Amino acid sequence: MRRLLPAPGETSVSDQVAQLDYSALAHEDRPYVFTNFALTLDGRATLGGRSGAIGSDTDTAMLVGLRSRADALMIGAGTMRAERYGRVSCPLMCIVSGSLDVPWDAELFTCGEGRVVIFTSTDREAPETATSVHLERYRGTVDLVAAMRYLRSECGIRSLLSEGGPHLHAQLIEADLVDELFVTHAPKLAGGEGPHLVAGLAERERPLSLEWLLEEEGELYGRYRVVRD
């Protein structure tokens, strides 16, 4: 792997990830939030309905490395349905699902390991699962600002990685809850119709600062920081 920016030279995923200490950057009222996504050159976030088909083994290594820097992992219900997550390495798994429409037979719920919190706005109850599941409820729609406050104050979460999907990422960005974005640019064209990095985000300029740019076999790995006044 080559580091193109800031200081050109040879590097590795482990060396780059080892630099990240997001727990030290936690806000008083919420975790430090960073997102991760892989995209084709024409902006597609999935191939055949799944994101895993876009990136390489190195992209997977980056994903695993970024998870190791987070106290919690967050995904939307659509991503949970498409990817059917199993046990993840983060201490806490967070799912945003207004209707609790999630695949309860997925390994995440049947493995009996770890903890899951689901932010929801429905009165429905979750079925019995081997894995511990807590429902945090909101009226009308899920309040992501309140959800982040809950994670920080009630769960002690200092750093959180969001893996999407595009609607959740847009909601987090719109609520000014994202601090950094990691984007893998795969040397592929997908065509067709499908989700992109964000979906439904209101149009306005949101400045980003490029913190690093890495390359391996034509795949580019960008780390961007949200610029705030």
FENBEL-V369056 format. One record per residue. N is the residue number from 1. PHI is phi as a letter, one per 30 degrees, with the letter a starting at -180 (* if undefined). OMEGA is omega in whole degrees, 0 to 359 (* if undefined). Layout:
BEGIN
N PHI OMEGA
N PHI OMEGA
END
This chain:
BEGIN
1 * 178
2 c 170
3 c 179
4 d 178
5 b 5
6 d 182
7 c 183
8 e 179
9 l 178
10 d 180
11 a 177
12 b 178
13 e 182
14 d 179
15 d 181
16 d 183
17 d 181
18 d 180
19 d 190
20 d 177
21 b 187
22 d 178
23 d 180
24 d 183
25 c 183
26 e 176
27 d 180
28 d 186
29 c 179
30 a 175
31 d 167
32 d 189
33 c 173
34 b 184
35 c 178
36 b 183
37 a 170
38 c 183
39 b 168
40 d 182
41 d 178
42 c 168
43 i 180
44 d 180
45 c 177
46 b 170
47 b 184
48 i 177
49 i 182
50 b 181
51 d 185
52 d 182
53 d 185
54 d 187
55 d 180
56 c 175
57 d 178
58 d 175
59 d 177
60 d 178
61 d 177
62 d 177
63 e 180
64 d 179
65 d 179
66 d 176
67 d 181
68 d 180
69 c 184
70 c 173
71 d 181
72 b 177
73 c 180
74 b 174
75 b 173
76 d 182
77 d 179
78 d 177
79 d 178
80 d 179
81 d 183
82 d 188
83 c 179
84 h 185
85 e 169
86 c 178
87 d 178
88 c 187
89 d 181
90 d 180
91 d 184
92 b 175
93 c 181
94 c 179
95 b 175
96 c 182
97 b 181
98 e 186
99 c 185
100 i 177
101 d 180
102 b 181
103 d 185
104 d 178
105 c 178
106 d 184
107 e 178
108 e 183
109 c 185
110 c 185
111 d 179
112 i 181
113 b 177
114 i 180
115 b 178
116 b 169
117 c 179
118 c 175
119 d 188
120 b 177
121 b 179
122 c 175
123 c 179
124 d 177
125 c 176
126 d 175
127 d 174
128 d 180
129 b 178
130 d 177
131 d 179
132 d 181
133 b 175
134 c 177
135 c 175
136 c 192
137 c 176
138 b 179
139 d 176
140 i 178
141 b 178
142 d 179
143 c 184
144 d 177
145 d 178
146 d 178
147 d 178
148 d 178
149 d 177
150 d 181
151 d 182
152 d 188
153 d 186
154 c 184
155 c 180
156 i 182
157 d 181
158 c 180
159 b 184
160 b 176
161 c 174
162 c 177
163 c 173
164 j 16
165 d 186
166 e 180
167 d 178
168 d 179
169 d 179
170 d 180
171 d 178
172 d 179
173 d 181
174 d 180
175 d 180
176 h 182
177 c 183
178 c 179
179 c 180
180 b 176
181 b 172
182 c 183
183 b 173
184 c 178
185 c 182
186 d 179
187 d 183
188 b 169
189 c 184
190 c 185
191 i 178
192 i 179
193 c 179
194 l 184
195 d 176
196 c 186
197 e 177
198 b 181
199 b 177
200 i 180
201 d 179
202 d 183
203 d 169
204 a 182
205 d 177
206 b 186
207 d 176
208 b 176
209 c 179
210 d 183
211 d 173
212 a 174
213 b 182
214 c 180
215 b 171
216 a 178
217 h 176
218 i 179
219 c 182
220 c 180
221 b 181
222 c 173
223 c 185
224 c 176
225 c 177
226 d 181
227 d 177
228 c 179
229 d *
END
